Amino acid sequence: MPSLVPVLTAPQLLAVLVSLSRVADAISYKPELSQLQRQILSDRLFQTNLRGPRWTGNDNQNTLLDLVQGNMALAGLQTESLNYTLNRWDPRWWSLSLKLKDGTEMGLPTTGFWPYSGDSGPAGVTAPVHDAGTYGLTPDQRHDESTLDLHNLPAGGSILFFDNPSPTRNYSLPGYHLLGTSRNISASAIPELGNLTNPHWQSEKKLDFADFKDMGIRGVIASWTATSDDNAALQFLPNAGAPGDGNLFDVPALYVGNSTGELIRKMVRNGQVETATVVLDAPSYMAPSRTVIGRLPGLSGSNDSILLYTHSDGPSIIEENGPILLLTMAEYFAKNRLNISLDIVMTTGHMSGGHLDEKQWMDQRPEIRKRAKAAIVCEHFGAIEWKDTVRHGKYSYEPTGHMEPMWTMANDDPVGGQLHELYIDAFDGTPDYLRMALLAPQTVDGVRYRWYGAGGSSVLGRSKLPTIGIIPQPDYLWAAMVDGGWSKLNMDMVVEQINVVLRLVSSLNDKFSAGQLD
């Protein structure tokens, strides 16, 4: 009886094996950066860091945007700029000194300046010191200016001194609903969910320096508490300028570390201090800045898109590495084309103290939001976790041995369910050090909990547009570090986080191609 099994020739058998191999490759394929792309990414981050902080409107920010926009165009993206000018506050030199009643002059170390507080010029401002006690906190960790003792201020003007404790936060209920984690790890693997000690929350503690000026207060000395000097150093907090276009505060303010603050208070109470001199040479001038937009049309010819969003200004290579992250993703997808289009927005104004609205592009280019099927906000990738630890009764700023949690804001709405699921799936096979928590800000008793991220992230997140906002928040997030933050950047982490986003975008594209994208 003849065999019913077909006999394949050698060429036919080879063709079948090749076909099966391709199917297997397609099943196992996970988008990821190549070795060349990883090296270029590392080079760009390092070389950008060498130039120093990218403050809103400074040469370093504008140079970065020139490079990113030029390379997006080189990769084949359509690009444009939305150009602005702002009144840029430029802190150059600052110092603090005391004149004692015995004639001694004493220079004191500072940890930095209070952003947008004022400009003393190089001569500084000099006046007697008034100890106002503590700029306190309410039980729910909101600022409480009423705790400041502003009575009996010296008639001829004063330098106001006070302690300034930082709020704490958490990403737990009732304020935040945990929707999921990377690789379904337990919440106990991310203990920071319940206790976010972080100088960054000092952004809550704003002051109206115009009122201070009217009281005759000529300068301010604010003392950190329960924070090491190293952790407090050059924190750009709070990032809040005078309300109104072009308005400026005029009460130069400096921060000192806890031990220096204790010394000042002791000497003032002992009647040893005649005057203090606050120098904050910080002129303001008009400067250019811009938002950069890129578009990579999809192969389907549809107008539908995925929006990738970040900001381009900040003090360190971690705080504002977003443009280089999105450029890297754009170049990847320019070589691995999608059926759905990509819109990329790199906004400006993040560090402007509110003098340049980060959300302007939304009104200028409303079509970007209208055609988006999903939005992904990317910033602060590669952050190594550092925290203050109490050793021998003193705070010591040290690495914890972990990477910073990959906090991710998300819509708590059924409309975002598909995006949430695909995002969590994108962490399959990622290293244990990648700890992601997907968080939905809640509204409790009429109080809406913050959606953190690049300006306008909350507008996207609280709309009907499925949105996730990836925003690791290390203690040093807003600090201008001497090395630009390079020692706190982990390149393996940056690559893994980018690969997660590449996989997420590819999964969204697959759903779009199948007509299944919500």
Secondary structure as UniProt FT lines:
FT   HELIX           10..28
FT   HELIX           35..50
FT   TURN            56..57
FT   HELIX           59..74
FT   TURN            75..76
FT   STRAND          78..89
FT   STRAND          93..100
FT   TURN            101..102
FT   STRAND          105..108
FT   STRAND          112..113
FT   TURN            115..116
FT   TURN            121..123
FT   STRAND          125..127
FT   STRAND          129..134
FT   STRAND          136..137
FT   TURN            139..140
FT   STRAND          143..144
FT   HELIX           145..147
FT   TURN            155..156
FT   STRAND          158..163
FT   STRAND          168..169
FT   TURN            173..175
FT   STRAND          176..181
FT   HELIX           182..184
FT   HELIX           187..189
FT   HELIX           191..194
FT   STRAND          196..197
FT   HELIX           199..204
FT   HELIX           209..214
FT   TURN            215..216
FT   STRAND          217..223
FT   HELIX           229..232
FT   TURN            233..234
FT   TURN            245..246
FT   STRAND          253..256
FT   HELIX           258..269
FT   TURN            270..271
FT   STRAND          273..281
FT   STRAND          284..296
FT   TURN            299..300
FT   STRAND          305..311
FT   TURN            317..320
FT   HELIX           322..335
FT   STRAND          341..347
FT   TURN            350..354
FT   TURN            358..359
FT   HELIX           360..364
FT   HELIX           366..371
FT   STRAND          372..378
FT   TURN            381..382
FT   STRAND          383..391
FT   TURN            392..393
FT   STRAND          394..403
FT   STRAND          406..410
FT   HELIX           414..416
FT   HELIX           417..425
FT   TURN            426..429
FT   TURN            432..433
FT   STRAND          436..441
FT   STRAND          443..444
FT   TURN            445..446
FT   STRAND          447..448
FT   TURN            455..456
FT   HELIX           457..461
FT   STRAND          467..470
FT   TURN            475..478
FT   TURN            482..485
FT   HELIX           486..488
FT   HELIX           491..513
FT   TURN            514..515
//
